[in-house]
């Protein structure tokens, strides 16, 4: 699942038509899958700023 999430993020992050909220949710899932806090903290920080819907 981690490879699939990472591949999906790589493909969509440069697509300006891709909703940011969906990308942030994928970051949260990636952080949970890998046990890393970096994607989770980055996504949460962006949400607190009101970015991504």
C-alpha angles and dihedrals in degrees: 000000000000092000090050093050093047092048091049092050092049092051096046105036094083094043104101091197090061112103111246092219091064092050091051091052089052089052089053091051092046091052091049093048095048098037089236121138095200098081091041095048092045092051093046092049091052091049091052089055090055095247119143104030 
